[in-house]
Structures are given as structure tokens and as C-alpha cells.
Amino acid sequence: MPGNREFRSDAEVVGSLFARAPFEKEGWNTALQALRDVTGSSRAQLLALGSRFQAFNWATDTPPEYEAEFIAAGGLRADVNYRVGATRAPMELTWEAHYDQVRQNGTDEAYLDHVRKYDAEFGAQIVLSQRPGMFFGLAVLHGPAEGRTTETQRAILETVAPEVLAAIRMQDAIEHQGIALLRGSLEAFHSPAILLDALGKVCDATESARNLLGPGTLQIREGVLRAPRPDLDRLLQGRIVAALAGQGEGAADLWLRSETGLLLVDVRTLPRQEWSFGFAPRVIVTLRAPLGPAQAQARTIGSALGLTLAEGEVVALLAHGHSRQQVATLRGVSVQTVISQLRTIFQKCGVNREAELVALARAVMEMGPR
């Protein structure tokens, strides 16, 4: 391995950028660009495959359609992509000498067109981690202008690889910590919620949500949230797919009826991090059993706020996150009736807005019996 000062300095700078990558907004992109520059490459690439997270292929300076073109060209297949065919054990460097051996057996022209289009016919790569359910790889890509990689360029890639793997593990820990923090916040508000990752798999659930799961409501099978009937399950999966695509913004309207009463299932998209490995939750599924908790708490709310039992039920339902329309549907009355009741409730409670009323009710619910 080269021992000159410039080599060590370049490797240290790039390694430190990868170490900071999980903590900075554009950290991964910045680190990859630095790796590209110090290795004299056209691009640097970090990719992942596996069942534990969302597969991705991040290459610097590529258009949005790059990843789709890579897959369409057969980039994931060992019989098409000579880089995949030449892959070695984790932390063992692979470069043009190994690519040449694979290419002697034949070269796929469609894949060659793809790599030439993106100045990526040559280069070097290293598998960072490979075990059941996950694969991470790092590469530098060269085109005709850059030529084949040099020993120094390959040494830099090999030197920074352990730093990159450590950063990936840190990102994993941070994203899982985010899950724990989010679940803790939901537990504090007694919110029955289930968190799904970027693949739509269940990554966590609050205790109150697990208490609502069962044959008549929802079940978790092989990591997938399922509804009891095929027609309801199709609706549920459709909402999950939409939420994963960032379209989980519609009104909650998926109702399940079980022996214990009605259950409203609400599927929402969580804020997305631009640079995420897919460990972090992407979708939240909240479960609302309005009649049971609301009826149980209506008397407490009514007693505390000087309301009738019917008024207490209206307030309890609102405090559980239901809209006025949903309150009307659950109580079997018109929306106008609910609005009329709220005018009286506002006056009795000395508030002017629904948000104030809900905050007051939740404070009572928090202090009252559960």
C-alpha cells in the first residue's frame, strides 16, 4: 500500500467525511463526492441490496433516471454485470484485472452501453458487508477519460472502506434510535400505532396497538400488517403502497368491525429523509377504537367539565382524533347536531376553539382513570 503523505492525507479526509455522514444533511453525498475527487474518478458509488432495508444505488452526478436504467440494463445480474460477476469476499478489493477475467466469457452489450453512457466502464469496488438480508458495496467508477484505476487510487478505496462500514452501522443505529424515540412519544400519548419501514414491513408497534391486534382486527404475518378479510386487506395494502409513495394524505376511512366494536385504520406517510438506508420508519398506521375508550372516558370528561354524558362523548371522540363528520357518524347524528352541541360545550368550558377543548379534554383523560 502506498505510504506517501499525500495518500494518507486524502484517505484521512475522506474517512472523516464518511464518519460525519450520518449526522449531516448531505453528508453521504459530500463524502462520496470527496471519494470521487481523491481517486480521480468520474463517479463514486454506494449501493445496497437486501430484505432488511430499501435497495438503493447512489452514484454521484447521475440523473434521477440512472437507477432505473441500471436495473433495466440487468445491472443486478452476475451474468450481465461483470462487476457483480467479479465480486469477492467482504473487504477484498476488486478492480479491472478481475473484470477482464469475467468479460473474457462474454460481455452484455446493453450493460456495456449503460456503463459507457455514464463513464463507468472501468473502476474498482469493495464489498463492505454481506450476510443474509443485507449487502453493502462501495465503488469508484472510471470512464475513458480517467482510464484504469491506479494502485494508489485502489489503496484509498481499500483504506476508507472500514470507515464507510462504520458509518453505515452508525446510520443504522441512528435510524433505529429514531424508531425507538418515535414509539416512546406515541406510548406517552397512549396512541395505538404501528410503524412500517421503507419496504412496508412492520418495524415497531406501541403496546396499545398490539393490544388491538387479533383475528378480528389486524394481524402481523411475516412482518406484514394484514386485515382479516381479503377485500379489506386489498384496501389496506393499497393505502400502505400509496403512503410509501408519499401519497398518504387522504381522510381516514378504512373501518374494521370486530366483536369489541369498530376500529378505524389510518395510514399516513412520515416525513422522509433524503439520505436514508430504509431502516427509519416511513409509514405510520394508527388504530382508533373510538367507541370503547370514548364511552369509558365520556363520564370522566363530563364530570370534570360540567357536561352531559352525550356532550362528554362528543368531546372524548374529538380528543381521540376524530373529525366532526366522524363523530356524527359514530354517534348516529348529523354533523349539524354535533356543531350545535359544540356551541353549548364551548360555552360551558369557557373555550373558543376546538383545539382548546381537545387540549382540555386530553388533560382530563391523562389525569383520570384508565
C-alpha positions as CSV (number, residue, x, y, z in Angstrom):
1,M,0.0,0.0,0.0
2,P,1.4,3.5,-0.8
3,G,2.9,5.2,2.2
4,N,3.3,8.8,1.0
5,R,2.0,11.7,3.0
6,E,-0.5,12.8,0.3
7,F,-2.1,9.4,0.1
8,R,-2.5,9.3,3.9
9,S,-4.0,12.8,4.0
10,D,-6.5,12.1,1.2
11,A,-7.6,8.9,2.9
12,E,-8.0,10.6,6.3
13,V,-10.0,13.4,4.9
14,V,-12.4,11.1,3.0
15,G,-12.6,8.8,6.1
16,S,-13.6,11.7,8.3
17,L,-16.3,12.9,5.9
18,F,-17.8,9.4,5.9
19,A,-17.6,9.3,9.7
20,R,-19.7,12.6,9.8
21,A,-22.1,11.5,7.0
22,P,-24.9,10.0,9.3
23,F,-25.1,13.3,11.2
24,E,-25.2,15.8,8.3
25,K,-28.0,16.6,5.9
26,E,-25.9,16.0,2.7
27,G,-23.2,14.0,4.5
28,W,-23.3,10.9,2.3
29,N,-23.3,12.8,-0.9
30,T,-20.4,15.1,0.3
31,A,-18.4,12.0,1.3
32,L,-19.0,10.2,-2.0
33,Q,-18.0,13.3,-3.9
34,A,-14.8,13.6,-1.9
35,L,-14.0,9.9,-2.6
36,R,-14.6,10.6,-6.3
37,D,-12.3,13.5,-6.3
38,V,-9.3,12.0,-4.5
39,T,-9.4,8.8,-6.6
40,G,-9.6,10.8,-9.9
41,S,-12.9,9.0,-10.7
42,S,-15.9,10.0,-12.8
43,R,-18.2,8.9,-10.1
44,A,-18.3,7.2,-6.7
45,Q,-21.0,4.7,-5.8
46,L,-22.6,3.3,-2.7
47,L,-25.2,0.6,-3.2
48,A,-27.3,-1.7,-1.1
49,L,-29.4,-4.8,-1.6
50,G,-31.3,-7.0,0.8
51,S,-34.6,-7.6,2.6
52,R,-33.8,-5.5,5.7
53,F,-33.9,-2.2,4.0
54,Q,-34.8,-0.4,0.8
55,A,-32.4,-1.3,-2.0
56,F,-30.6,1.8,-3.4
57,N,-27.8,2.7,-5.8
58,W,-26.3,6.1,-5.1
59,A,-23.8,7.3,-7.6
60,T,-22.5,10.9,-7.7
61,D,-23.5,13.2,-10.5
62,T,-26.2,11.0,-12.0
63,P,-29.7,12.0,-13.2
64,P,-32.8,10.7,-11.5
65,E,-33.4,8.0,-14.1
66,Y,-29.9,6.4,-13.5
67,E,-31.0,3.8,-11.1
68,A,-34.0,2.7,-13.2
69,E,-31.7,2.4,-16.3
70,F,-29.2,0.4,-14.2
71,I,-31.8,-2.1,-13.3
72,A,-33.3,-2.2,-16.8
73,A,-29.8,-3.0,-18.2
74,G,-29.6,-6.0,-15.9
75,G,-27.2,-4.3,-13.5
76,L,-28.1,-6.6,-10.6
77,R,-27.3,-9.9,-12.6
78,A,-24.0,-11.6,-12.4
79,D,-24.4,-12.9,-16.0
80,V,-24.8,-9.4,-17.3
81,N,-22.9,-7.1,-15.0
82,Y,-19.2,-8.1,-14.9
83,R,-18.8,-6.2,-11.7
84,V,-21.3,-8.5,-9.9
85,G,-19.7,-11.5,-11.6
86,A,-16.3,-10.5,-10.3
87,T,-17.4,-9.7,-6.7
88,R,-15.1,-11.1,-4.0
89,A,-15.5,-11.6,-0.2
90,P,-16.2,-8.7,2.1
91,M,-13.3,-6.2,2.3
92,E,-11.5,-7.8,-0.6
93,L,-10.8,-5.3,-3.4
94,T,-11.9,-6.0,-7.0
95,W,-10.8,-4.0,-10.0
96,E,-10.2,-4.1,-13.8
97,A,-8.0,-7.2,-13.7
98,H,-10.9,-9.1,-12.2
99,Y,-13.4,-7.5,-14.5
100,D,-11.3,-8.6,-17.5
101,Q,-11.4,-12.2,-16.5
102,V,-15.2,-12.2,-16.3
103,R,-15.5,-10.3,-19.6
104,Q,-13.5,-13.0,-21.4
105,N,-16.6,-15.2,-21.1
106,G,-18.7,-12.7,-22.9
107,T,-19.9,-9.1,-22.4
108,D,-23.5,-8.0,-22.4
109,E,-23.8,-5.2,-24.9
110,A,-26.8,-3.5,-23.3
111,Y,-25.0,-3.3,-20.0
112,L,-21.9,-2.0,-21.8
113,D,-23.9,0.7,-23.4
114,H,-25.2,1.7,-20.0
115,V,-21.8,1.9,-18.3
116,R,-20.3,3.8,-21.2
117,K,-23.1,6.3,-21.1
118,Y,-22.2,7.1,-17.5
119,D,-18.4,6.9,-17.9
120,A,-18.3,3.8,-15.7
121,E,-16.7,1.0,-17.8
122,F,-13.6,0.8,-15.5
123,G,-13.0,1.2,-11.8
124,A,-12.7,-0.6,-8.5
125,Q,-15.1,-1.9,-5.9
126,I,-15.2,-3.5,-2.4
127,V,-18.0,-5.4,-0.6
128,L,-18.4,-3.7,2.8
129,S,-20.8,-6.2,4.3
130,Q,-22.6,-9.3,3.1
131,R,-24.7,-11.5,5.2
132,P,-28.3,-12.9,5.0
133,G,-30.7,-10.0,4.5
134,M,-28.2,-7.3,3.6
135,F,-25.4,-6.3,1.3
136,F,-23.5,-3.0,1.0
137,G,-20.9,-2.2,-1.6
138,L,-18.6,0.8,-2.4
139,A,-17.1,1.6,-5.8
140,V,-15.2,4.2,-7.8
141,L,-16.1,4.4,-11.5
142,H,-13.9,5.4,-14.4
143,G,-14.6,6.2,-18.0
144,P,-12.1,6.6,-20.9
145,A,-11.0,10.0,-19.7
146,E,-9.9,8.6,-16.3
147,G,-8.6,5.3,-17.7
148,R,-8.0,2.3,-15.4
149,T,-7.5,2.7,-11.7
150,T,-4.0,3.1,-10.3
151,E,-2.6,1.3,-7.3
152,T,-2.8,4.5,-5.2
153,Q,-6.5,5.1,-6.2
154,R,-7.4,1.5,-5.2
155,A,-5.4,1.8,-2.0
156,I,-7.5,4.9,-1.0
157,L,-10.7,2.9,-1.6
158,E,-9.5,0.0,0.4
159,T,-8.3,2.3,3.3
160,V,-11.6,4.2,3.6
161,A,-13.8,1.1,3.3
162,P,-13.8,0.3,7.1
163,E,-14.7,3.9,7.8
164,V,-17.6,3.7,5.4
165,L,-18.8,0.4,7.0
166,A,-18.6,2.0,10.5
167,A,-20.7,5.0,9.2
168,I,-23.3,2.6,7.8
169,R,-23.6,0.9,11.2
170,M,-23.9,4.3,12.8
171,Q,-26.7,5.3,10.3
172,D,-28.4,2.0,11.2
173,A,-28.2,2.8,14.9
174,I,-29.5,6.3,14.4
175,E,-32.4,5.2,12.3
176,H,-33.3,2.5,14.8
177,Q,-33.0,5.0,17.6
178,G,-35.4,7.2,15.7
179,I,-37.9,4.3,15.7
180,A,-37.5,3.9,19.5
181,L,-37.9,7.7,20.1
182,L,-41.0,7.9,17.9
183,R,-42.5,4.8,19.6
184,G,-41.8,6.3,23.0
185,S,-43.6,9.5,22.1
186,L,-46.5,7.6,20.8
187,E,-46.6,5.5,24.0
188,A,-46.6,8.7,26.1
189,F,-49.8,9.8,24.3
190,H,-51.3,6.3,24.6
191,S,-51.5,6.2,20.8
192,P,-52.1,2.8,19.2
193,A,-49.7,3.0,16.3
194,I,-47.7,0.6,14.0
195,L,-44.6,1.8,12.2
196,L,-43.6,0.5,8.8
197,D,-40.2,0.7,7.1
198,A,-39.4,1.6,3.5
199,L,-40.4,-1.9,2.4
200,G,-43.7,-1.7,4.1
201,K,-42.7,-4.2,6.8
202,V,-43.6,-3.6,10.4
203,C,-40.6,-2.3,12.3
204,D,-42.3,-1.4,15.6
205,A,-45.6,-1.0,17.3
206,T,-46.8,0.5,20.5
207,E,-48.2,-1.7,23.3
208,S,-51.7,-0.2,22.9
209,A,-51.6,-1.1,19.2
210,R,-50.5,-4.7,19.9
211,N,-53.4,-5.0,22.3
212,L,-55.9,-4.2,19.5
213,L,-54.4,-6.8,17.1
214,G,-56.2,-10.1,16.7
215,P,-58.1,-12.4,14.3
216,G,-61.0,-10.0,14.0
217,T,-59.0,-6.8,13.5
218,L,-55.4,-6.7,12.2
219,Q,-52.5,-9.2,12.3
220,I,-48.8,-9.1,11.7
221,R,-47.8,-12.0,9.5
222,E,-44.2,-12.4,8.3
223,G,-43.6,-8.8,9.1
224,V,-46.6,-7.6,7.1
225,L,-49.6,-5.9,8.5
226,R,-52.8,-7.8,7.3
227,A,-56.5,-7.2,7.5
228,P,-58.8,-10.2,8.3
229,R,-60.8,-10.3,5.1
230,P,-59.3,-10.3,1.5
231,D,-61.3,-7.3,0.4
232,L,-60.2,-5.2,3.5
233,D,-56.7,-6.4,3.1
234,R,-56.6,-5.2,-0.5
235,L,-57.7,-1.8,0.7
236,L,-55.2,-1.8,3.5
237,Q,-52.3,-2.8,1.2
238,G,-53.3,-0.1,-1.3
239,R,-53.2,2.5,1.3
240,I,-49.8,1.3,2.5
241,V,-48.4,1.4,-1.1
242,A,-49.8,4.9,-1.5
243,A,-48.2,6.1,1.8
244,L,-44.8,4.6,0.8
245,A,-45.1,6.7,-2.4
246,G,-45.7,9.8,-0.3
247,Q,-49.4,9.9,-1.0
248,G,-50.8,9.1,2.5
249,E,-52.7,12.3,2.9
250,G,-56.4,11.3,2.4
251,A,-59.1,11.1,5.0
252,A,-59.1,8.0,7.3
253,D,-61.9,5.9,6.0
254,L,-60.9,2.2,6.5
255,W,-63.2,0.8,9.2
256,L,-63.0,-2.7,10.7
257,R,-65.8,-4.2,12.7
258,S,-64.9,-6.7,15.4
259,E,-66.5,-8.3,18.4
260,T,-65.2,-5.5,20.5
261,G,-66.6,-2.7,18.2
262,L,-65.4,-0.5,15.4
263,L,-61.8,0.1,14.6
264,L,-60.7,3.0,12.3
265,V,-57.4,2.4,10.5
266,D,-55.5,5.5,9.4
267,V,-52.4,5.1,7.2
268,R,-50.1,8.1,6.9
269,T,-46.7,9.0,5.3
270,L,-44.0,10.0,7.7
271,P,-41.5,12.8,6.8
272,R,-38.8,11.4,4.6
273,Q,-35.1,11.8,5.0
274,E,-33.4,12.4,1.6
275,W,-30.4,10.1,2.6
276,S,-31.9,7.1,4.3
277,F,-31.0,3.5,4.2
278,G,-34.6,2.5,4.7
279,F,-34.2,1.5,8.4
280,A,-36.2,4.5,9.5
281,P,-40.0,4.3,9.6
282,R,-41.7,5.6,6.5
283,V,-45.4,5.0,7.3
284,I,-47.4,5.2,10.5
285,V,-50.6,3.2,10.8
286,T,-52.8,4.4,13.7
287,L,-55.6,2.4,15.1
288,R,-58.6,4.1,16.7
289,A,-61.2,2.2,18.7
290,P,-63.5,5.2,19.2
291,L,-66.5,3.8,20.9
292,G,-64.8,1.8,23.7
293,P,-62.3,4.4,25.0
294,A,-64.5,7.3,24.3
295,Q,-67.5,5.9,26.1
296,A,-65.3,4.9,29.0
297,Q,-63.9,8.4,29.3
298,A,-67.0,10.4,28.5
299,R,-68.3,10.2,32.0
300,T,-65.0,11.4,33.5
301,I,-64.8,14.3,31.0
302,G,-68.4,15.2,31.6
303,S,-68.0,15.2,35.3
304,A,-64.8,17.3,35.2
305,L,-66.0,19.8,32.7
306,G,-69.7,20.0,33.8
307,L,-71.1,18.4,30.6
308,T,-73.9,15.9,30.0
309,L,-72.9,12.3,29.1
310,A,-73.8,12.9,25.5
311,E,-71.6,16.0,25.4
312,G,-68.8,14.1,27.2
313,E,-68.9,11.5,24.4
314,V,-68.6,14.2,21.7
315,V,-65.6,15.7,23.5
316,A,-64.0,12.3,24.1
317,L,-64.3,11.4,20.4
318,L,-62.7,14.7,19.3
319,A,-59.9,14.1,21.8
320,H,-59.3,10.7,20.2
321,G,-58.6,12.5,16.9
322,H,-61.9,12.1,15.1
323,S,-63.3,14.8,12.9
324,R,-66.7,16.3,13.4
325,Q,-68.0,14.2,10.5
326,Q,-66.6,11.0,12.1
327,V,-68.1,12.0,15.5
328,A,-71.5,12.4,13.8
329,T,-71.2,9.0,12.0
330,L,-70.1,7.2,15.2
331,R,-73.0,8.8,17.3
332,G,-75.6,8.3,14.6
333,V,-76.5,12.0,14.3
334,S,-76.0,14.8,11.7
335,V,-72.9,17.0,11.5
336,Q,-75.2,20.0,12.3
337,T,-76.2,18.3,15.5
338,V,-72.5,17.9,16.5
339,I,-71.8,21.5,15.6
340,S,-74.8,22.6,17.7
341,Q,-73.6,20.5,20.7
342,L,-70.1,22.0,20.4
343,R,-71.5,25.6,20.7
344,T,-73.0,24.6,24.1
345,I,-69.8,22.7,25.1
346,F,-67.6,25.7,24.2
347,Q,-69.8,28.0,26.4
348,K,-69.8,25.5,29.3
349,C,-66.0,25.0,29.1
350,G,-65.1,28.6,28.5
351,V,-63.2,28.0,25.3
352,N,-63.4,29.4,21.8
353,R,-61.7,26.8,19.6
354,E,-61.9,23.1,19.2
355,A,-58.1,22.8,19.7
356,E,-58.5,24.4,23.2
357,L,-61.3,22.0,24.0
358,V,-59.3,19.0,22.9
359,A,-56.3,20.1,24.9
360,L,-58.5,20.4,28.0
361,A,-60.1,17.0,27.5
362,R,-56.8,15.3,27.0
363,A,-55.5,16.8,30.2
364,V,-58.5,15.3,32.0
365,M,-58.0,12.0,30.3
366,E,-54.4,12.0,31.3
367,M,-55.2,12.6,35.0
368,G,-58.3,10.4,35.1
369,P,-58.6,6.7,35.5
370,R,-57.5,4.4,32.6
